Amino acid sequence: MFKSRKKDKSSAENKKPAETIQTVFNDLSVSDDFKQSSVANRNRSFFIGFYETLTDAEILHNDILPNVQKAMAIDEFTALLPFEEIIISEDVTIVRDAVLQGSVCIYNSNNMQQFCLVKAKSAKERQVAPPEVEFSVVGPKESFVESYGTNIHLIRKRLPISNLVVKERTVGKLSKTKIGVLYIEGIANKENYNTVLQRIEDLKIDQIVDSSYLTQLIQDNQHSPFPQFIDTERPDRIASVLGEGKVVIIVDGAPHALIGPTTIFEFFSAFEDYYLNWLVASFFRLVRFFAVLFSILVTPLYVAVLTYHYELIPKDMVSTLVTSRTAIPLPPILEALILELAIELLREAGARLPTKVGQTIGIVGGIVIGTASVEAGLTSNVLLIIVALAALASFTTPVYQMGNTIRLIRFPFLLMSHYIGLIGVAISFCFLLIHLLRLSSLGRPFLEPLYPLRVYDLKDALIRLPFLFQSKRPIETQTEDTLKFDSSKAKHKNDEN
């Protein structure tokens, strides 16, 4: 009984009418921006279908239609039409997908089994401009845009080599987003780029709007607040990391590229560091790293000391703290939370408002709220200074996603310091360290080169030594070709007197 039903179902599916070009055009015609027209030519009629919102009208009227009138058959279009991307196909599924991506479909009324597809997509895109998030005084002033082809061009311009490989995949049942995985053949580890390709191919999702979607879907630990891919808008940084054996992901419609595998120390190094003297760059890196530690720990330490550990306060500071907190009715934890939340509100308001208004709100709001809260007796002036410095310190991270993570993890430290004092801060730090030890990026240790200890990679971690000491590629990426250059020859100078 069950077998007969299954047989009936399969036979019904077999009777389903095959899709034709008329059914495809009828489905597309439901949308008012899809246009159909016919061109008569020597007793032959050619039919054209396209989306006017995706197609360049100048290309259509100046290059396609005049040449269609000269042709006798579909095969002649490859010679007549002045385009590189011309596809002759008999598959209506390919026709549907191509038209939805900006192509013009042409077919002959006498031969409705063969179709010509001409790519005439309208090139409406933002021009290349200076970086906004990773701006640097020294170095190139180009950044990625929302065009996939333009972004690949900016990379290939810096790496004109045949070993630079681009593997393209399409993800999203609705968006049909083009994703490119870039690596240098012979340098990049096969396991790294095969892992990325496999994770992208396994995605089952309706749409990918931006590279941030992809980051959350393919990173090793999706529940970690720490980003496991570096998000950058600088093509010069992409060209550099490709030379180190890393894998890069470009998403169509996203003005940022993703870099992996990565380590936590790379989030504290701006690419401008490589354009500066190594002493200056190393100093700035150390400043950023200690600024992040200061931003996370300073407010919890203030709350812990005032709540449980009065004896740790220096005698010279006791009178200052007592004076500042004499008229404060709130405990230190509420005082700190009020200021921290006020800072976060100002930051969110400044980010969401237009640029000029946001800057005004940030500056005026900070001054007014800070002064008013101190005069009203809700917060002390000492804590106001501490929270303001902590907020400034959190802005020193060059990667925006890491800055958001630092803002988030301050609050668990703050609550633990209120409940059990300095022991709570120590426990929170231990949990943070354990989480970082277990974290990985494309299967590579996130805390490298500290864990596992790799002394050679320390040359470009917390500090940056001169380029002459970095003749080998990072051990972290496990590259096939580990040598960048011969250090002995690089140190030799053939100066003539």
PyMOL commands that set and color helices and strands:
alter all, ss='L'
color gray80, all
select helices_A, chain A and resi 2-14+21-28+57-68+74-80+92-100+148-158+190-201+211-218+235-243+264-268+271-275+278-308+310-312+315-325+332-352+355-375+381-394+400-438+455-459+467-469+475-477+487-491
alter helices_A, ss='H'
color red, helices_A
select strands_A, chain A and resi 34-41+44-51+86-89+103-108+111-119+164-171+177-184+230-232+247-251+257-260+440-441+444-445
alter strands_A, ss='S'
color yellow, strands_A
deselect
rebuild
show_as cartoon
